[in-house]
Amino acid sequence: MIGDIIAFLVATFLVGPLQSTLVGQLADGRAPAAVVQQVEACASAALPALVERASSEPWWAMRTAFGAWIGTTSPAAVLTGAAPSCGPAMAAARPFIAGS
């Protein structure tokens, strides 16, 4: 029960905003649909690792969510840190993200 609540909170306040920020940046950078799909799949794949980390480090989760909300936390860094397999997707997305 608690795990479900934490998963919901992480998906809503961390993964959702990170994913929408990345997809918005990719849209602004006119990234190909395949790159956008890879990034979305990566964000979904990172959810279990982010839930686990948020469960064990609630302050990290709050800092990261707040940093993502105000723009000081890099969505790509959070996703790559949570799911190292996201590295190739983030590398493909990097040329289409302003400021990367």
N, C-alpha and C positions, 0 to 999 in steps of 0.2 A: 504494500500500500504506500509506504513512504517512498519507496523506489519509483513508483509510478508518478507520484507528485513531483519528485525531483526531476524525473525525465521530462515531464510536462513543462516545468519551469525552465529547464535548460533549453528545451526545444523552442519555447516561446520567447524567452528573454535573451538567449545567447545565439543559438544556431539560426533562428529565423532572421534576426537583424543582420547577422554576419552574411547569411546567404543573400538577403535582399540587397545589401550594400554591394556585394561582389557582382551580383547579376546586374544591378543598376550601372555600376562602373563598366562592366563588359558591354552593356547596351550602348552606353555613351561612347565607348571606344570602338563600337561596331565590330565586336568579336563574332566570329562564325558561330552558328548554332551548335556545332559539335563541341566547341570549347565551353560554351555556356552549359551544355548538358553535362560535360565532365565535371565542371565546378559544382553544379547542383548535386550530382551523384556523390561527389566527394564530401559535401556538407552533410548529406544524409548518412554516409558511411562513418563520418566522424562523431555522430551523435552518441553512440554507446561509450566511446572513450571520453567524450566531454561529460557525459552523465557520471561516469565513474570518478573522474577527477573532481567534478563539482561536489559529489557526495563526500569525498575525502578532504577536500579543500574548499569549503564554502566561501572563504574570503577571496580566494583566487577567482571563483565564479562571479562574485559580485564586482570585483575590480575589473575583470575582463568584460562583463556585460556593460558596466558603466563606461569603460574605455571605448567599447565599440559604439555605444550610444553617442558619445561626444566626439568620436572620430580620432581618438589618440591610440587606439589599439588596431593593429592591422588584421583584418579578417583573414588574409592569406596566411599570416604567421600563426594565428590561433588554429586554423584548420590543419596546417602542415604540422604543427606541434602535437595536435591531438591524434592525427592519423598520418604518419609519415608516408603512407602510400598516396597521399594527396599531392606529393611533391611534383610529379609529372603534370598533373592537371593545373596546378598553380603556376608552374613554369610556362605552360602553354598560354595561360591567361595573362601573365605578366606584361607582355607587350601591349595589351589592350586596356590595362589599368593605368590611369593617370597617376603620376607620382610614384610609380614602382621602380 
